[in-house]
């Protein structure tokens, strides 16, 4: 798991987590011990801030996106079930 807020001057960090079968990307993020602000929506959990870096803080379209094995899935982080060995990255994007 990588959390990269460097585009907004927040730095980045990484962690390896062990999860139970059926765990989601959201579960993995929480398991890192990072401070996470999230809310449920009709689509699943939406992460609005990680370690104090919040959406729209660096531009109207800035915020967090995740990828698994280099691909950005088109589903909420709570819906994506991880497989053994998956690599997850959260990246802060669209900094103005």
N, C-alpha and C positions, 0 to 999 in steps of 0.2 A: 504494500500500500504506500503510495506516494501522495502527499498533499503539497501542492505547489502554488503558493501565493506570491511568487517572486515578481510577477508582472505588476503587482500593486505594491511592491516593496516590502512584502510581508515575509519573505523567505520561503523555504520549503523544508520538508522533513520526510522521513520514511520509517515504516515499521513493518514487521512481519507478525501476522496474527494467525492463531489457530482457531478454527471455527467448527461448529457442528455441521453435519450434512444438512443441506437445505438453507444455509445461511445466505443472506442477501448482501449486496454491496453496502446497503445502509448498515446492516449488522456489523460488517467489517470496519466501516468508518467509526462506529461507536466503540468497537473493541479496541481501537488504537488508543483510546483515552483522550482523544481530542475533544475540545469544547465544541459541541454541535448544536446549532439552532435549526430546528426542522419543524415542519407542520404537515399534517395529513391533507390530502386533496382527493378528489374523485379518482385521480390517476395513481395515487400512492404517496409516499413521503417525498416532500420537497425540501431540500437543504438550502437554507437561506444564508447561513453563516457558518464558518469553520474557524475556530481559534480567534474569534472576534472580528474576522474580516467578513463583512456582510455584502450581500448583493446591492447593487446600485450605489455603492460607496465610492466608486471610481468611474462613474458614468452611468447613464440611464440603462444601458444594456449589459453592465458588468455583473458577474456572478459566477457561481461554481458549476462546472460540468464534470462528469466522470467518464472514464473510459475503462474498458476491460480488454486486456491484451492488445491495446492500441486502437480499439474500435469504440466509438461512442454509440451505445445502444439507444434505441428510440423508445425507452420505457423508464419509468421512475426507478430510482435506486433501490427501493424496497421490493420491486418486482423482479429484479434480475438476480437469479439464484446462481451462486458461484460454484465452480468446479474446482477440484483439487489442483493447485498450481497456478490458478488464475492470478494475473497481475492487475491491480486496480490503481488508477491515478485520478485524483481530484485536482482540477486545474482552475484557477481564477482567470476569467477571460474578459475580453472586450473592454479593457482599460482605456479610458480616454485621456 
